[in-house]
Amino acid sequence: MPVYKEVSELPHCGSCGKLVSVGGIRVERLGHTLVFCTERCIQVFDTYKVPKYGEAALWQESIVR
Amino acid sequence: MAVAATSPEIRTDPFLLEIIRNFLITTCKEMGIAMMRTSYSPMFNEALDFSCVVFDGKEEMVAQAPYVPAQIGSTVHVVPTAIAEVGVDNLEPGDVIFTNDPYRSNCHLPEFVVVKPYFRDGKILAYTANIAHMTDVGGMVPAAFGDHQNIFQEGIRFPPVKIYERDKEIESIFKILISNVRTPKHSYGDMKAMIGSLYLAERRIDELVTRYGVETFEQCCEDVKLVSERLMRAEIAAWPDGEYEAEGLLEDDGVVPDRPWKIKGTLVIRGDELIVDFTGSDPQCFGPANQTFGTTASAAYNAVLHMVSSDIPYNHGCYRPISVIAPPGSFVNVSYPGACVGGNSDTHPTTVDVLLEAFSQFSGRSSAADGGTCGCIGFGGQDPETGEPYAHLHLEGVGWGGRADADGNDVQFVKNGNCANTPVEVAETRYPFLNMEYQLEPGQVGHGKHRGGFGSRRVFRFLADGVHISSHTNRHRVKAWGLFGGGEGTNTILAFRRAGETEWVRAREAFGSASYGKFSNIVMNAGDEMLFVTPSGGGYGDALERDPELVLVDWLDELLGAEDAREHYGVVIDTASRAVDAAATEALRAERRGGAGL
């Protein structure tokens, strides 16, 4: 639908979980292209979430499809 | 506060910085006053359920007025999201953006957000914005709060759209909005009050920029954020590095009976930065108790702000050292189409209390849990005099938790809610009910060295048939917890009796609802009554350490019985002389302490 994308079609930041409806930063992590809302969120993902949770740090909602 | 500009990176003269910072804060306050004076509904002009902010051209908050902290925290995210979705390049002078979409970092559907760019010489220098609680947003119940199971039942949702273009209303948006709510005149008037305050703020900022120049204004915006960021980082750096966990329960979601929902919060302190991690919280619930990302982020920010000096200027700089982790599809970050209207009213304060419990593991500034509900009860129906639909949202204060240096506040709106009490006279003039009783609820509170605050007791009598009552209230089963040996608070009571009956019956027994506190469209008729007792707060510290004179004051105020004073505090009151029996108290407390050690 060109006029509107429902929020369920949009990704969430891989670190904080916020909906990223426009823009975002795409990076490769854990074998997937993930979206993040800021550089700070990427840093939290790399230095806190992945060391603490391992594979469970990955949210399906953050994978760019 | 006086902000010292000693760092080479802070370039603005410190006196000028204070002048401009306070000018912007005053502008936000003036926005609120304008909304209060020009709005139609009691939610605006009595409860003051709105917040006003100024963002700079980088879409970062530089000033706010102290209205509703729960809303303000979400603006950090929803305002930039709304701007991004409409597109900066699509904005022109005189445009206003509007959204109420909870999935886009707003708090819930009733919070309407409007944003206006301020242009100077063709460039956006700032944004004026406010967020305000609309009484009715359509949906299945008047005034929005009930036991909804999805967003469609909650009401009408607007993604970010322009509602003004070049100073002219976009009629189609207004038509869609007011044709979908029960109170079109109020909603239209309140929207115009919101937008009018944006224009007022824009004029003030224009005066400021005209006086000091664009460059100075922009530098000041940078510097006020930097000052706040540094002060916040200094506070965090003083805390011990480590991870501090706590959990709390929201008693039910209004859909699944007796199934509590867990909020888990972990504070991760690393130098001068803080991560607030909600991993481990329950999946999103089936009812409307879910929090949005914006609500959860706001709860995290506000919990931290409770723990630091109140001298720190509140702006984007405060939030920079704080990162939030809220898993999508969880109780703290609802996914479409999950319901979420109550997440902002009842889950938010519980989330703050969970984080305060985590803070209590290393800080003496924390507090026991509070009553944990905004007491949201919606009234609606056909006005017996005019025949027009009406909707009213009742809010109620609760007892707050005791803290290190004081008792909990009595009957005050929950932490970060900060709404005012709508006067009985105003409500009774506008809506078909009377307040037969309204008082502090004496008796049990969370006992402690600093006791929890008292809740209230109110009895409504309805004057018309067909009054629809819906509710999203909390603490009917799970009480406010104490800290450091303090006792639990008390439960909420919400009960009904038909005209002529004497027994109070709760909603679950009377109407078959899944929950005592979350239900939709119970119908009351003339002469029927409703009892609403709000919960007290948890206690802080050992009750045997409470100053006996404070126990006496509660007894003199008829809030505590002499037997309760003896049982809970080990204080013996000589009721004849209306004084503490010091010797008997000392002996009783020594016996209790000795007994406890055996």
HADDOCK unambig.tbl for C-alpha pairs under 7 A between the chains (distance, minus, plus):
assign (segid A and resid 7 and name CA) (segid B and resid 336 and name CA) 6.86 0.50 0.50
assign (segid A and resid 8 and name CA) (segid B and resid 336 and name CA) 6.09 0.50 0.50
assign (segid A and resid 15 and name CA) (segid B and resid 325 and name CA) 6.14 0.50 0.50
assign (segid A and resid 16 and name CA) (segid B and resid 324 and name CA) 5.40 0.50 0.50
assign (segid A and resid 16 and name CA) (segid B and resid 325 and name CA) 4.15 0.50 0.50
assign (segid A and resid 16 and name CA) (segid B and resid 326 and name CA) 5.68 0.50 0.50
assign (segid A and resid 17 and name CA) (segid B and resid 325 and name CA) 6.33 0.50 0.50
assign (segid A and resid 17 and name CA) (segid B and resid 326 and name CA) 5.31 0.50 0.50
assign (segid A and resid 17 and name CA) (segid B and resid 327 and name CA) 5.44 0.50 0.50
assign (segid A and resid 17 and name CA) (segid B and resid 328 and name CA) 5.52 0.50 0.50
assign (segid A and resid 18 and name CA) (segid B and resid 293 and name CA) 6.06 0.50 0.50
assign (segid A and resid 19 and name CA) (segid B and resid 104 and name CA) 6.32 0.50 0.50
assign (segid A and resid 22 and name CA) (segid B and resid 84 and name CA) 6.40 0.50 0.50
assign (segid A and resid 22 and name CA) (segid B and resid 85 and name CA) 6.25 0.50 0.50
